[in-house]
Amino acid sequence: MDETEFAALAERALERIEASLEESGVDADIELKAGGVMEIEYADGSKMVINRHVAAREIWVAAPAGGFHFRWDGGAWRDTRDGTELFAALSKLASAQSGQPVRLRP
């Protein structure tokens, strides 16, 4: 995948993450910044950062639970370590961080 294809796929994923978080009703402030960086601040002040990493062609997630890298497999963004799908992983992370059940949909 070239840089243009990656940028388009990653941008769509970030937009969908933002919309899905808003639809979930989670108590968090979500800010999508220029350059493909999303900052999520939860009610308790904790943060999660999701960004696209162009050089690696991955979406990176930084959360109190750790750092995670997701790579496009042709059909979904998958964790490079265990294969978990991005939205499933974010649902688990957001639920743990917010203290409320969160289910994000791709």
MODELLER restraints for C-alpha pairs under 7 A, 6 or more apart:
rsr = mdl.restraints
at = mdl.atoms
rsr.add(forms.Gaussian(group=physical.xy_distance, feature=features.Distance(at['CA:3:A'], at['CA:54:A']), mean=6.87, stdev=0.5))
rsr.add(forms.Gaussian(group=physical.xy_distance, feature=features.Distance(at['CA:6:A'], at['CA:57:A']), mean=6.29, stdev=0.5))
rsr.add(forms.Gaussian(group=physical.xy_distance, feature=features.Distance(at['CA:10:A'], at['CA:52:A']), mean=6.33, stdev=0.5))
rsr.add(forms.Gaussian(group=physical.xy_distance, feature=features.Distance(at['CA:10:A'], at['CA:59:A']), mean=6.97, stdev=0.5))
rsr.add(forms.Gaussian(group=physical.xy_distance, feature=features.Distance(at['CA:11:A'], at['CA:36:A']), mean=6.73, stdev=0.5))
rsr.add(forms.Gaussian(group=physical.xy_distance, feature=features.Distance(at['CA:16:A'], at['CA:106:A']), mean=6.54, stdev=0.5))
rsr.add(forms.Gaussian(group=physical.xy_distance, feature=features.Distance(at['CA:18:A'], at['CA:30:A']), mean=6.97, stdev=0.5))
rsr.add(forms.Gaussian(group=physical.xy_distance, feature=features.Distance(at['CA:20:A'], at['CA:104:A']), mean=5.36, stdev=0.5))
rsr.add(forms.Gaussian(group=physical.xy_distance, feature=features.Distance(at['CA:20:A'], at['CA:105:A']), mean=6.09, stdev=0.5))
rsr.add(forms.Gaussian(group=physical.xy_distance, feature=features.Distance(at['CA:21:A'], at['CA:104:A']), mean=6.46, stdev=0.5))
rsr.add(forms.Gaussian(group=physical.xy_distance, feature=features.Distance(at['CA:24:A'], at['CA:102:A']), mean=6.17, stdev=0.5))
rsr.add(forms.Gaussian(group=physical.xy_distance, feature=features.Distance(at['CA:24:A'], at['CA:103:A']), mean=6.63, stdev=0.5))
rsr.add(forms.Gaussian(group=physical.xy_distance, feature=features.Distance(at['CA:24:A'], at['CA:104:A']), mean=6.87, stdev=0.5))
rsr.add(forms.Gaussian(group=physical.xy_distance, feature=features.Distance(at['CA:26:A'], at['CA:102:A']), mean=6.76, stdev=0.5))
rsr.add(forms.Gaussian(group=physical.xy_distance, feature=features.Distance(at['CA:27:A'], at['CA:42:A']), mean=6.18, stdev=0.5))
rsr.add(forms.Gaussian(group=physical.xy_distance, feature=features.Distance(at['CA:27:A'], at['CA:43:A']), mean=5.91, stdev=0.5))
rsr.add(forms.Gaussian(group=physical.xy_distance, feature=features.Distance(at['CA:28:A'], at['CA:40:A']), mean=6.40, stdev=0.5))
rsr.add(forms.Gaussian(group=physical.xy_distance, feature=features.Distance(at['CA:28:A'], at['CA:41:A']), mean=5.39, stdev=0.5))
rsr.add(forms.Gaussian(group=physical.xy_distance, feature=features.Distance(at['CA:28:A'], at['CA:42:A']), mean=4.25, stdev=0.5))
rsr.add(forms.Gaussian(group=physical.xy_distance, feature=features.Distance(at['CA:28:A'], at['CA:43:A']), mean=5.82, stdev=0.5))
rsr.add(forms.Gaussian(group=physical.xy_distance, feature=features.Distance(at['CA:29:A'], at['CA:40:A']), mean=5.64, stdev=0.5))
rsr.add(forms.Gaussian(group=physical.xy_distance, feature=features.Distance(at['CA:29:A'], at['CA:41:A']), mean=5.15, stdev=0.5))
rsr.add(forms.Gaussian(group=physical.xy_distance, feature=features.Distance(at['CA:29:A'], at['CA:42:A']), mean=6.47, stdev=0.5))
rsr.add(forms.Gaussian(group=physical.xy_distance, feature=features.Distance(at['CA:30:A'], at['CA:39:A']), mean=5.90, stdev=0.5))
rsr.add(forms.Gaussian(group=physical.xy_distance, feature=features.Distance(at['CA:30:A'], at['CA:40:A']), mean=4.59, stdev=0.5))
rsr.add(forms.Gaussian(group=physical.xy_distance, feature=features.Distance(at['CA:30:A'], at['CA:41:A']), mean=6.62, stdev=0.5))
rsr.add(forms.Gaussian(group=physical.xy_distance, feature=features.Distance(at['CA:31:A'], at['CA:38:A']), mean=5.58, stdev=0.5))
rsr.add(forms.Gaussian(group=physical.xy_distance, feature=features.Distance(at['CA:31:A'], at['CA:39:A']), mean=5.25, stdev=0.5))
rsr.add(forms.Gaussian(group=physical.xy_distance, feature=features.Distance(at['CA:31:A'], at['CA:40:A']), mean=6.45, stdev=0.5))
rsr.add(forms.Gaussian(group=physical.xy_distance, feature=features.Distance(at['CA:32:A'], at['CA:38:A']), mean=4.32, stdev=0.5))
rsr.add(forms.Gaussian(group=physical.xy_distance, feature=features.Distance(at['CA:32:A'], at['CA:39:A']), mean=6.50, stdev=0.5))
rsr.add(forms.Gaussian(group=physical.xy_distance, feature=features.Distance(at['CA:36:A'], at['CA:51:A']), mean=5.49, stdev=0.5))
rsr.add(forms.Gaussian(group=physical.xy_distance, feature=features.Distance(at['CA:36:A'], at['CA:52:A']), mean=5.59, stdev=0.5))
rsr.add(forms.Gaussian(group=physical.xy_distance, feature=features.Distance(at['CA:37:A'], at['CA:50:A']), mean=5.91, stdev=0.5))
rsr.add(forms.Gaussian(group=physical.xy_distance, feature=features.Distance(at['CA:37:A'], at['CA:51:A']), mean=4.34, stdev=0.5))
rsr.add(forms.Gaussian(group=physical.xy_distance, feature=features.Distance(at['CA:37:A'], at['CA:52:A']), mean=6.79, stdev=0.5))
rsr.add(forms.Gaussian(group=physical.xy_distance, feature=features.Distance(at['CA:38:A'], at['CA:49:A']), mean=5.67, stdev=0.5))
rsr.add(forms.Gaussian(group=physical.xy_distance, feature=features.Distance(at['CA:38:A'], at['CA:50:A']), mean=5.08, stdev=0.5))
rsr.add(forms.Gaussian(group=physical.xy_distance, feature=features.Distance(at['CA:38:A'], at['CA:51:A']), mean=6.08, stdev=0.5))
rsr.add(forms.Gaussian(group=physical.xy_distance, feature=features.Distance(at['CA:39:A'], at['CA:48:A']), mean=6.02, stdev=0.5))
rsr.add(forms.Gaussian(group=physical.xy_distance, feature=features.Distance(at['CA:39:A'], at['CA:49:A']), mean=4.70, stdev=0.5))
rsr.add(forms.Gaussian(group=physical.xy_distance, feature=features.Distance(at['CA:39:A'], at['CA:50:A']), mean=6.58, stdev=0.5))
rsr.add(forms.Gaussian(group=physical.xy_distance, feature=features.Distance(at['CA:40:A'], at['CA:47:A']), mean=5.50, stdev=0.5))
rsr.add(forms.Gaussian(group=physical.xy_distance, feature=features.Distance(at['CA:40:A'], at['CA:48:A']), mean=5.13, stdev=0.5))
rsr.add(forms.Gaussian(group=physical.xy_distance, feature=features.Distance(at['CA:40:A'], at['CA:49:A']), mean=6.27, stdev=0.5))
rsr.add(forms.Gaussian(group=physical.xy_distance, feature=features.Distance(at['CA:41:A'], at['CA:47:A']), mean=4.46, stdev=0.5))
rsr.add(forms.Gaussian(group=physical.xy_distance, feature=features.Distance(at['CA:41:A'], at['CA:48:A']), mean=6.60, stdev=0.5))
rsr.add(forms.Gaussian(group=physical.xy_distance, feature=features.Distance(at['CA:42:A'], at['CA:98:A']), mean=6.11, stdev=0.5))
rsr.add(forms.Gaussian(group=physical.xy_distance, feature=features.Distance(at['CA:47:A'], at['CA:63:A']), mean=6.68, stdev=0.5))
rsr.add(forms.Gaussian(group=physical.xy_distance, feature=features.Distance(at['CA:48:A'], at['CA:62:A']), mean=5.64, stdev=0.5))
rsr.add(forms.Gaussian(group=physical.xy_distance, feature=features.Distance(at['CA:48:A'], at['CA:63:A']), mean=4.64, stdev=0.5))
rsr.add(forms.Gaussian(group=physical.xy_distance, feature=features.Distance(at['CA:49:A'], at['CA:61:A']), mean=5.74, stdev=0.5))
rsr.add(forms.Gaussian(group=physical.xy_distance, feature=features.Distance(at['CA:49:A'], at['CA:62:A']), mean=5.14, stdev=0.5))
rsr.add(forms.Gaussian(group=physical.xy_distance, feature=features.Distance(at['CA:49:A'], at['CA:63:A']), mean=6.68, stdev=0.5))
rsr.add(forms.Gaussian(group=physical.xy_distance, feature=features.Distance(at['CA:50:A'], at['CA:59:A']), mean=6.99, stdev=0.5))
rsr.add(forms.Gaussian(group=physical.xy_distance, feature=features.Distance(at['CA:50:A'], at['CA:60:A']), mean=5.66, stdev=0.5))
rsr.add(forms.Gaussian(group=physical.xy_distance, feature=features.Distance(at['CA:50:A'], at['CA:61:A']), mean=4.47, stdev=0.5))
rsr.add(forms.Gaussian(group=physical.xy_distance, feature=features.Distance(at['CA:50:A'], at['CA:62:A']), mean=6.43, stdev=0.5))
rsr.add(forms.Gaussian(group=physical.xy_distance, feature=features.Distance(at['CA:51:A'], at['CA:59:A']), mean=5.65, stdev=0.5))
rsr.add(forms.Gaussian(group=physical.xy_distance, feature=features.Distance(at['CA:51:A'], at['CA:60:A']), mean=5.34, stdev=0.5))
rsr.add(forms.Gaussian(group=physical.xy_distance, feature=features.Distance(at['CA:51:A'], at['CA:61:A']), mean=6.61, stdev=0.5))
rsr.add(forms.Gaussian(group=physical.xy_distance, feature=features.Distance(at['CA:52:A'], at['CA:58:A']), mean=5.97, stdev=0.5))
rsr.add(forms.Gaussian(group=physical.xy_distance, feature=features.Distance(at['CA:52:A'], at['CA:59:A']), mean=4.38, stdev=0.5))
rsr.add(forms.Gaussian(group=physical.xy_distance, feature=features.Distance(at['CA:52:A'], at['CA:60:A']), mean=6.09, stdev=0.5))
rsr.add(forms.Gaussian(group=physical.xy_distance, feature=features.Distance(at['CA:53:A'], at['CA:59:A']), mean=5.82, stdev=0.5))
rsr.add(forms.Gaussian(group=physical.xy_distance, feature=features.Distance(at['CA:53:A'], at['CA:60:A']), mean=6.64, stdev=0.5))
rsr.add(forms.Gaussian(group=physical.xy_distance, feature=features.Distance(at['CA:57:A'], at['CA:71:A']), mean=6.73, stdev=0.5))
rsr.add(forms.Gaussian(group=physical.xy_distance, feature=features.Distance(at['CA:58:A'], at['CA:69:A']), mean=6.24, stdev=0.5))
rsr.add(forms.Gaussian(group=physical.xy_distance, feature=features.Distance(at['CA:58:A'], at['CA:70:A']), mean=5.33, stdev=0.5))
rsr.add(forms.Gaussian(group=physical.xy_distance, feature=features.Distance(at['CA:58:A'], at['CA:71:A']), mean=4.77, stdev=0.5))
rsr.add(forms.Gaussian(group=physical.xy_distance, feature=features.Distance(at['CA:59:A'], at['CA:69:A']), mean=5.83, stdev=0.5))
rsr.add(forms.Gaussian(group=physical.xy_distance, feature=features.Distance(at['CA:59:A'], at['CA:70:A']), mean=5.07, stdev=0.5))
rsr.add(forms.Gaussian(group=physical.xy_distance, feature=features.Distance(at['CA:59:A'], at['CA:71:A']), mean=6.61, stdev=0.5))
rsr.add(forms.Gaussian(group=physical.xy_distance, feature=features.Distance(at['CA:60:A'], at['CA:68:A']), mean=5.69, stdev=0.5))
rsr.add(forms.Gaussian(group=physical.xy_distance, feature=features.Distance(at['CA:60:A'], at['CA:69:A']), mean=4.57, stdev=0.5))
rsr.add(forms.Gaussian(group=physical.xy_distance, feature=features.Distance(at['CA:60:A'], at['CA:70:A']), mean=6.27, stdev=0.5))
rsr.add(forms.Gaussian(group=physical.xy_distance, feature=features.Distance(at['CA:61:A'], at['CA:67:A']), mean=5.64, stdev=0.5))
rsr.add(forms.Gaussian(group=physical.xy_distance, feature=features.Distance(at['CA:61:A'], at['CA:68:A']), mean=5.06, stdev=0.5))
rsr.add(forms.Gaussian(group=physical.xy_distance, feature=features.Distance(at['CA:61:A'], at['CA:69:A']), mean=6.42, stdev=0.5))
rsr.add(forms.Gaussian(group=physical.xy_distance, feature=features.Distance(at['CA:62:A'], at['CA:68:A']), mean=6.56, stdev=0.5))
rsr.add(forms.Gaussian(group=physical.xy_distance, feature=features.Distance(at['CA:68:A'], at['CA:79:A']), mean=6.76, stdev=0.5))
rsr.add(forms.Gaussian(group=physical.xy_distance, feature=features.Distance(at['CA:69:A'], at['CA:79:A']), mean=5.59, stdev=0.5))
rsr.add(forms.Gaussian(group=physical.xy_distance, feature=features.Distance(at['CA:69:A'], at['CA:80:A']), mean=5.83, stdev=0.5))
rsr.add(forms.Gaussian(group=physical.xy_distance, feature=features.Distance(at['CA:70:A'], at['CA:77:A']), mean=5.45, stdev=0.5))
rsr.add(forms.Gaussian(group=physical.xy_distance, feature=features.Distance(at['CA:70:A'], at['CA:78:A']), mean=4.85, stdev=0.5))
rsr.add(forms.Gaussian(group=physical.xy_distance, feature=features.Distance(at['CA:70:A'], at['CA:79:A']), mean=4.31, stdev=0.5))
rsr.add(forms.Gaussian(group=physical.xy_distance, feature=features.Distance(at['CA:70:A'], at['CA:80:A']), mean=5.63, stdev=0.5))
rsr.add(forms.Gaussian(group=physical.xy_distance, feature=features.Distance(at['CA:70:A'], at['CA:86:A']), mean=6.68, stdev=0.5))
rsr.add(forms.Gaussian(group=physical.xy_distance, feature=features.Distance(at['CA:71:A'], at['CA:77:A']), mean=5.17, stdev=0.5))
rsr.add(forms.Gaussian(group=physical.xy_distance, feature=features.Distance(at['CA:71:A'], at['CA:78:A']), mean=5.35, stdev=0.5))
rsr.add(forms.Gaussian(group=physical.xy_distance, feature=features.Distance(at['CA:71:A'], at['CA:79:A']), mean=6.52, stdev=0.5))
rsr.add(forms.Gaussian(group=physical.xy_distance, feature=features.Distance(at['CA:71:A'], at['CA:80:A']), mean=6.38, stdev=0.5))
rsr.add(forms.Gaussian(group=physical.xy_distance, feature=features.Distance(at['CA:72:A'], at['CA:78:A']), mean=6.30, stdev=0.5))
rsr.add(forms.Gaussian(group=physical.xy_distance, feature=features.Distance(at['CA:76:A'], at['CA:85:A']), mean=6.63, stdev=0.5))
rsr.add(forms.Gaussian(group=physical.xy_distance, feature=features.Distance(at['CA:77:A'], at['CA:85:A']), mean=5.75, stdev=0.5))
rsr.add(forms.Gaussian(group=physical.xy_distance, feature=features.Distance(at['CA:77:A'], at['CA:86:A']), mean=5.41, stdev=0.5))
rsr.add(forms.Gaussian(group=physical.xy_distance, feature=features.Distance(at['CA:78:A'], at['CA:84:A']), mean=5.39, stdev=0.5))
rsr.add(forms.Gaussian(group=physical.xy_distance, feature=features.Distance(at['CA:78:A'], at['CA:85:A']), mean=4.59, stdev=0.5))
rsr.add(forms.Gaussian(group=physical.xy_distance, feature=features.Distance(at['CA:78:A'], at['CA:86:A']), mean=5.80, stdev=0.5))
rsr.add(forms.Gaussian(group=physical.xy_distance, feature=features.Distance(at['CA:79:A'], at['CA:85:A']), mean=6.38, stdev=0.5))
rsr.add(forms.Gaussian(group=physical.xy_distance, feature=features.Distance(at['CA:79:A'], at['CA:86:A']), mean=6.79, stdev=0.5))
rsr.add(forms.Gaussian(group=physical.xy_distance, feature=features.Distance(at['CA:87:A'], at['CA:104:A']), mean=5.72, stdev=0.5))
rsr.add(forms.Gaussian(group=physical.xy_distance, feature=features.Distance(at['CA:87:A'], at['CA:105:A']), mean=6.25, stdev=0.5))
rsr.add(forms.Gaussian(group=physical.xy_distance, feature=features.Distance(at['CA:87:A'], at['CA:106:A']), mean=6.04, stdev=0.5))
rsr.add(forms.Gaussian(group=physical.xy_distance, feature=features.Distance(at['CA:88:A'], at['CA:104:A']), mean=7.00, stdev=0.5))
rsr.add(forms.Gaussian(group=physical.xy_distance, feature=features.Distance(at['CA:91:A'], at['CA:102:A']), mean=5.41, stdev=0.5))
rsr.add(forms.Gaussian(group=physical.xy_distance, feature=features.Distance(at['CA:91:A'], at['CA:103:A']), mean=4.97, stdev=0.5))
rsr.add(forms.Gaussian(group=physical.xy_distance, feature=features.Distance(at['CA:91:A'], at['CA:104:A']), mean=5.37, stdev=0.5))
rsr.add(forms.Gaussian(group=physical.xy_distance, feature=features.Distance(at['CA:94:A'], at['CA:102:A']), mean=6.25, stdev=0.5))
rsr.add(forms.Gaussian(group=physical.xy_distance, feature=features.Distance(at['CA:95:A'], at['CA:101:A']), mean=4.88, stdev=0.5))
rsr.add(forms.Gaussian(group=physical.xy_distance, feature=features.Distance(at['CA:95:A'], at['CA:102:A']), mean=4.97, stdev=0.5))
